[in-house]
Amino acid sequence: MPPEQTTQLGDLALGQRPAGPTWLGARWVVGNEDGAHVLHEDAGIVIDGNEVVFVGKRFEREVARRIELGNVLIGPGFVDLDALSDLDTTVLGLDAQPGWRKGRVWPQSYVARGPYEMYSPEELAFQKRYAFAQLLLNGVTTAAPIASLFYREWGETVGEFEAAAQAADDLGLRVYLGPAYRSGGMVVDVEGRVHPVFDEARGLDGLRAALAFSERNEDTRDGLIRTLLAPDRVETCTAELLTQTARAADVRGIPIRLHAAQGDMEVATMRKLHGKTAPQWLSELGVLSPRLIAPHATHATTEDLALYRDHGVSIVHCPLVFARHGEVLRSFRSCRDIGLNIAFGTDTAPPDMLMNMAIGLMMCRVAEGRADACSSAEIYDAATLGGARALGRSDIGRLAPGCKADLAIFDLASPRTGPSFDPIQTLMVAGSGAIVKAVFVDGRLSMRDGSVPSFDLASAQVQAERQFEGLIAKYPDRTFGHPEVREIFPPSYPIRKE
């Protein structure tokens, strides 16, 4: 081993693992003892290869280099189980409501003409890479990507997920990948009535394609790429599709992610189709299990939540995107109190996990009507330990010897934070991914000071804007009544051209 040297973070090669054991010193380090987070003050972490070998104050063995980072917090990277992997179309509905009149539900006339892909294969591949870079900027080290199917011909394709696996490997992001599939879609008729239309054969074809993708990609690229099964939304799936999905996941030992108990349209559709809520129907089908990851539970009843808990289901809490539309999980406190595992997701762009955590803290207190309804530590646990638990893993979401070297470094000296006190509470107060200084994934330096490996973010931003504008221009095709874009998305104020 070369003699120990004192160096700087900027001396490390972006996208590479440091050669030999590396000490990272910090004002604060989040360690883990017996499965619970602890804080080490004026301490450090030693990584070697893709693992953590030490967390604490004094490492007695030699290291290849020492890097003293000063007033930062080193913590486990965030686990984002509803990580947006496209250009977010939900933001278009911030002020443009109701959704079924604004292109969020296909009109019958569009279905009759034949849905089509609104992006090229190259554009689909680009937006995955762009989204993965955004996740790294915000301290996310493990992600289960999610994308909208509203602008797709039907489901996601294997080709775009092969490209996604390559993008994750190139950038250095741990991912759980699987193309979304479905048996049906919601359609609005000429009278403005919304109802599902099913094509079960197409859904089963999607499942077969997803299983073939999983067979080729599970636990590949040094373990960075894992797979899951992603039936899209419970109201767009048939019983046969979901039971086959559950059996296949059990055989292969991989997770399932299924959106359920998340909206009024879903609740009404499930009542009409099955006479019960989504979790009750899933329980009868035998689909509820510890393999199931279920965003978002905002419309779950007390009985629904108990069913999730009793079957070991994890929910994914995405507070920001729901708060934008006046909705809230009711509540983070009650879910935690009954023993339900809660993970976190961002589900929007930018994927600012710190902002989601801060809003999650506030919305829990609003829902309960008291300031002590939840703590910063409980929210932080959900964004780290909760996500790892949902995936059945104890080697991510925490920093302890033997764990993966997935870590995020937060700049507590930044003027954006204000004076720092308790580091975890400071993250909640700052509430912005702008203070994420660096990210290591599997021991690789995957982000430093706003840069990621082999990807020009400035140029990518220009392409993303151009691509998004092209998508918006096609919105009239799949919007009820086919109005012009300016009618679908009117500006906040009149636009004067002169």
Sequence and secondary structure as in RCSB ss.txt:
>XXXX:A:sequence
MPPEQTTQLGDLALGQRPAGPTWLGARWVVGNEDGAHVLHEDAGIVIDGNEVVFVGKRFEREVARRIELGNVLIG
PGFVDLDALSDLDTTVLGLDAQPGWRKGRVWPQSYVARGPYEMYSPEELAFQKRYAFAQLLLNGVTTAAPIASLF
YREWGETVGEFEAAAQAADDLGLRVYLGPAYRSGGMVVDVEGRVHPVFDEARGLDGLRAALAFSERNEDTRDGLI
RTLLAPDRVETCTAELLTQTARAADVRGIPIRLHAAQGDMEVATMRKLHGKTAPQWLSELGVLSPRLIAPHATHA
TTEDLALYRDHGVSIVHCPLVFARHGEVLRSFRSCRDIGLNIAFGTDTAPPDMLMNMAIGLMMCRVAEGRADACS
SAEIYDAATLGGARALGRSDIGRLAPGCKADLAIFDLASPRTGPSFDPIQTLMVAGSGAIVKAVFVDGRLSMRDG
SVPSFDLASAQVQAERQFEGLIAKYPDRTFGHPEVREIFPPSYPIRKE
>XXXX:A:secstr
    EEE GGGS TTS  SS EEEEEEEEEEEETTEEEEEEEEEEEEETTEEEEEES   S  SEEEE  SEEEE
E EEEEEEE S  SGGGGSSS  GGGTTSSEEHHHHHH    SS HHHHHHHHHHHHHHHHHTTEEEEEEE   T
TSSSS  HHHHHHHHHHHHHHT EEEE  EE SEEEEE TTS EEEEE HHHHHHHHHHHHHHHHHHTTBTTTTE
EE BEE BGGG  HHHHHHHHHHHHHHT  EE BBS  HHHHHHHHHHHSS HHHHHHHHT  STTEEEEB TT 
 HHHHHHHHHTT EEEE HHHHHTTT   TTHHHHHHTT EEEE   SSS  HHHHHHHHHHHHHHHHTSTTS  
HHHHHHIIIIIHHHHTT SSSSS STTSB  EEEEETTSTTT S SSHHHHHHHH  GGGEEEEEETTEEEEETT
BBTTB HHHHHHHHHHHHHHHHHTGGGGSTT   HHHHS  SS     
